[in-house]
C-alpha cells in the first residue's frame, strides 16, 4: 500500500478538485482500491462527495453513525496516545465518486493543539509525544491490507496537523496554480519539511537509545528516508487561447508555467528519488473548467462522470470527455511513478 498527501502551501489551486476526481478515476477506471481521507478542517473533499442531507445527518443531527477523522483522534482530548481503531471508512458504494472516504471534521483544528503539544513532548523524548505525532502512521497500518493507495487531502497550513500527516505518508503530490505564490509555496514546503524532518530523526535516534523496547512496542516511524518523497505536480486552472498550433496558456500564465519545472527541481530535489526524471514529475496540466466545477459540486459527482441529467449540454460534453482523457493520463503517470519511486 502507498500513501500520498495532496499538499501545497498555497490555497485555491484546485487541490481538492484534483484529489477527489483523480481518486475517483483510479477507483472506477484503473482497478485500484483507493481510500480518500479528508484531513483538511475545512472539509472540502467531504462536501464534494457527500450530499447535503448526509452531511447534516453526520455533523448536525448526529443521526448518522459515520465516523469522521475527528472520531479517531478524539482520544487525544482524554489524554490517550492511541487513536480509536479500527478504521471504518464510509464505503464508496454510496456516492457517485465510488470512493471510500474518511470524512473530515472542523474540530480537527482543535486537535491540532494536542499535536503541537505532542511535538514538544517528542523533542523532550517522551514516548507519548512520539505516539501521538504518529497517529497517521497508526491509521495507515490499520488499513494497509484493505487498499492499494490512501490519499490525504490536507489544507495549506504549515502546522502540526499537516506535519503529522506528511510525516507518515510515502509521497507528496503538489497541485500548482499559475501564480507566483504557488512557486513560493513550493519553496516553503521544502524548507519546512527539511527542518522538522531533521528534528524528528534526532529525537527518534535519541528515543531509541533511551527506550528501545517502547519503540518496538508502538507503531512509530523510525526512518523517514522513505517518507514524504516527491511524486509529482500538476498545474491547475490556467486559461488558454486558441493558436495555430493549438490551445496555449495566455502570456501571463505562460511566463509562470515556464518557471515551475526549475522551481520544482530546485526546491524538491532532497525529496525526489533518482529514478524519476523531471518529465516524470509533471503529471499534467488542467485548464480552466468554467461551468463544469460548480455543476459537479451541485451534482456531487466527479467531473469525468457528469451526464445530461446533471445539466451537461452542447460543447460541455466534449469538455467532460477531454477531462476524462486527462484524468486517465494523469492516473497512468501517477501509477508509473509509484512503481518506480
C-alpha positions in Angstrom: 0.0 0.0 0.0 1.2 3.5 -0.8 0.1 6.8 0.8 0.0 10.2 -0.8 -0.6 13.7 0.7 -2.0 16.2 -1.8 -0.4 19.4 -0.5 0.5 22.9 -1.4 1.2 25.8 0.9 -0.9 28.0 -1.4 -4.7 27.6 -1.3 -7.1 28.0 -4.2 -5.1 25.8 -6.6 -7.8 23.2 -7.3 -6.1 20.7 -5.0 -9.3 19.2 -3.6 -11.0 19.1 -7.0 -8.0 17.1 -8.4 -7.7 14.8 -5.4 -11.4 13.8 -5.5 -11.5 13.4 -9.3 -8.2 11.5 -9.5 -9.1 9.2 -6.7 -12.5 8.5 -8.2 -10.9 7.8 -11.6 -8.4 5.4 -10.1 -11.2 3.5 -8.3 -13.6 3.5 -11.3 -11.3 3.0 -14.3 -7.9 1.8 -13.2 -8.8 -1.1 -11.0 -7.3 0.4 -7.8 -8.6 0.3 -4.3 -8.1 3.9 -3.1 -9.2 5.5 0.2 -9.6 9.2 0.5 -9.0 10.8 3.9 -10.2 14.4 4.4 -7.6 15.8 6.7 -8.5 19.5 6.0 -10.5 21.1 8.8 -12.4 22.9 6.0 -13.8 19.6 4.9 -13.9 20.5 1.2 -13.4 16.9 0.0 -16.2 15.7 2.2 -18.6 18.4 0.9 -17.7 17.5 -2.7 -18.5 13.8 -2.2 -21.4 13.7 0.3 -24.8 15.2 -0.3 -26.2 17.9 2.0 -28.6 15.6 3.7 -25.8 13.1 4.6 -23.6 16.0 5.9 -26.5 17.3 8.0 -27.1 13.8 9.5 -23.4 13.4 10.3 -22.5 16.8 11.6 -25.7 18.5 12.9 -28.4 16.0 13.9 -25.9 13.2 14.8 -28.3 10.6 13.3 -25.7 9.1 11.0 -23.1 6.7 12.7 -20.4 7.5 10.1 -17.1 8.1 11.8 -15.2 11.2 10.8 -11.4 11.7 11.1 -12.0 13.6 14.4 -13.6 10.4 15.9 -10.3 8.5 15.5 -8.3 11.3 17.1 -10.7 12.2 19.8 -9.0 10.0 22.5 -6.2 12.6 22.5 -8.5 15.0 24.2 -8.9 12.5 27.1 -5.1 12.1 27.4 -4.8 8.8 25.5 -1.9 8.3 23.0 -3.7 5.7 20.7 -6.3 6.6 18.1 -9.7 4.9 18.2 -9.4 1.9 15.8 -10.4 0.0 13.7 -10.9 2.5 10.9 -14.4 2.2 9.4 -14.4 4.3 6.2 -17.7 5.4 4.5 -18.0 3.0 1.6 -17.9 4.3 -2.0 -21.0 2.3 -3.0 -23.0 5.1 -1.5 -21.5 8.0 -3.6 -21.0 8.9 -7.2 -17.2 9.1 -6.8 -17.2 5.3 -5.9 -14.6 6.2 -3.4 -14.3 5.1 0.2 -14.0 8.1 2.5 -13.0 9.1 6.0 -14.8 12.4 6.2 -13.2 15.4 7.7 -14.3 17.5 10.7 -13.8 21.2 11.6 -12.8 20.1 15.1 -9.5 18.8 13.6 -8.4 22.4 14.1 -8.8 21.9 17.8 -7.0 18.6 17.8 -4.1 20.4 16.2 -3.3 21.9 19.7 -2.7 18.4 21.0 -0.5 17.6 18.1 1.6 20.7 18.7 2.0 19.7 22.4 2.9 16.2 21.3 5.7 17.6 19.1 7.2 19.4 22.1 6.9 16.1 24.1 8.6 14.3 21.2 11.5 16.7 21.3 11.7 16.1 25.0 11.9 12.3 24.3 8.6 11.5 25.9 7.1 8.3 24.4 3.6 9.8 24.5 4.8 12.6 22.1 6.1 10.1 19.6 2.9 8.1 19.7 0.5 11.0 19.2 2.7 12.5 16.5 2.5 9.2 14.7 -1.3 9.0 14.7 -1.4 8.9 10.9 1.1 6.0 10.9 -1.3 4.1 13.2 -4.2 4.7 10.9 -2.3 3.6 7.8 -1.1 0.4 9.5 -4.7 -0.4 10.3 -6.0 0.0 6.7 -2.9 -1.3 4.7 -4.4 -4.6 3.9 -7.6 -3.1 2.5 -6.3 -0.5 0.0 -3.7 -0.1 -2.7 -3.4 3.6 -2.2 -4.5 6.0 0.6 -4.8 9.7 -0.4 -4.9 12.5 2.2 -6.4 15.8 1.2 -4.8 18.4 3.5 -5.1 22.2 3.9 -2.4 24.7 3.0 -1.1 25.2 6.6 2.5 24.5 7.7 1.2 23.4 11.0 1.2 20.4 13.3 -1.7 18.6 11.7 -0.2 18.6 8.2 3.2 17.8 9.6 1.9 14.6 11.3 0.1 13.6 8.0 3.2 14.2 5.8 5.5 12.5 8.3 3.6 9.3 7.8 2.9 9.5 4.0 5.1 7.8 1.5 4.7 10.6 -1.1 3.7 14.3 -1.6 1.8 15.4 -4.7 1.5 19.1 -5.3 -1.1 20.8 -7.4 0.1 24.2 -8.6 -1.8 27.3 -9.6 -0.4 29.6 -12.2 0.7 32.3 -9.8 3.9 33.4 -8.1 2.6 32.4 -4.7 2.4 28.7 -5.7 6.1 28.9 -6.6 6.8 30.5 -3.2 4.7 27.8 -1.5 6.8 25.1 -3.0 10.0 26.6 -1.5 8.2 27.0 1.8 7.3 23.3 1.8 10.8 22.2 1.1 12.3 24.4 3.9 9.6 23.4 6.3 9.9 19.6 5.8 13.7 19.7 5.9 13.6 21.5 9.3 11.2 19.3 11.1 12.4 16.1 9.5 15.8 16.8 11.0 14.3 17.5 14.4 12.2 14.3 14.2 15.0 12.0 13.3 17.3 13.4 16.0 14.5 12.8 18.6 13.9 9.2 17.2 17.6 8.3 17.4 17.8 9.6 21.0 14.5 8.0 21.9 15.5 4.5 20.6 18.7 4.8 22.5 16.9 5.7 25.7 14.0 3.2 25.4 14.3 0.7 22.5 11.5 -1.5 23.9 8.9 1.3 23.6 9.8 1.9 20.0 9.3 -1.8 19.2 6.0 -1.9 21.1 4.3 1.0 19.4 3.7 2.0 15.7 6.3 4.8 15.3 8.0 5.8 12.1 11.7 5.1 12.8 13.2 6.1 9.5 11.9 9.0 7.3 14.2 8.2 4.3 11.3 6.5 2.5 8.7 9.0 3.6 7.4 12.3 2.1 9.1 11.7 -1.2 8.0 14.0 -4.1 5.7 12.2 -6.5 4.9 15.0 -8.9 2.9 18.0 -9.6 0.0 19.3 -11.8 -0.8 22.8 -13.0 -4.4 23.9 -12.3 -6.9 26.3 -13.8 -4.8 28.1 -16.4 -6.7 30.0 -19.1 -6.0 29.1 -22.7 -6.3 30.8 -26.1 -6.5 29.1 -29.5 -3.4 29.5 -31.6 -2.5 27.9 -35.0 -0.5 25.2 -33.1 -3.4 24.5 -30.7 -4.5 25.9 -27.3 -1.9 27.5 -25.1 -2.0 29.4 -21.9 -2.3 33.2 -22.1 1.0 35.0 -21.8 0.8 36.0 -18.1 0.2 32.4 -17.1 2.7 31.0 -19.6 5.6 33.0 -18.0 4.8 31.5 -14.6 4.4 28.0 -16.1 7.9 28.2 -17.5 9.3 28.8 -14.0 7.5 25.8 -12.5 9.8 22.9 -13.6 13.0 24.6 -12.4 11.4 25.7 -9.2 10.3 22.1 -8.6 13.7 20.6 -9.4 15.5 23.1 -7.0 13.1 23.0 -4.1 12.1 19.3 -4.1 15.5 17.8 -5.1 16.1 16.5 -1.5 12.8 14.6 -1.7 12.9 13.3 -5.2 14.3 9.8 -6.0 16.9 9.5 -8.7 14.6 7.0 -10.5 12.3 9.9 -11.5 13.3 12.4 -14.2 12.0 15.9 -14.5 9.5 15.0 -17.1 8.1 12.2 -14.9 7.2 14.7 -12.2 5.0 16.8 -14.5 1.8 14.8 -14.2 -0.4 17.0 -16.3 -1.9 20.5 -16.9 -5.5 21.1 -16.1 -7.2 24.0 -18.0 -9.8 26.2 -16.5 -13.0 24.2 -16.5 -15.6 27.0 -16.4 -19.0 25.7 -15.5 -18.1 22.1 -15.0 -16.7 22.6 -11.5 -19.9 24.1 -10.0 -22.0 21.7 -12.0 -20.1 18.8 -10.4 -20.3 20.3 -7.0 -24.1 20.6 -7.3 -24.4 17.0 -8.6 -22.0 15.6 -6.0 -20.3 13.9 -9.0 -16.8 13.7 -10.3 -16.3 15.8 -13.4 -15.5 12.9 -15.6 -18.9 11.3 -14.8 -21.1 14.3 -15.5 -24.1 13.5 -17.7 -27.1 15.2 -19.3 -29.1 14.8 -16.1 -26.6 16.9 -14.3 -27.0 19.7 -16.8 -24.4 18.9 -19.4 -25.3 20.4 -22.7 -23.7 21.2 -26.1 -19.9 21.7 -26.0 -19.8 20.7 -22.4 -19.9 17.0 -23.5 -16.6 17.5 -25.2 -15.2 19.2 -22.1 -16.2 16.2 -19.9 -14.7 13.8 -22.4 -11.5 15.8 -22.6 -11.3 15.9 -18.8 -11.8 12.2 -18.6 -8.9 11.6 -21.0 -6.8 14.0 -18.9 -7.6 12.1 -15.7 -6.6 8.8 -17.5 -3.2 10.2 -18.5 -2.5 11.7 -15.0 -3.6 8.4 -13.4 -1.2 6.5 -15.6 1.7 8.7 -14.8 1.0 8.7 -11.1 0.8 4.9 -11.0 4.0 4.6 -13.1 5.8 7.0 -10.6 4.6 4.9 -7.7 6.1 1.8 -9.2 9.4 3.5 -10.0 9.9 5.7 -6.9 
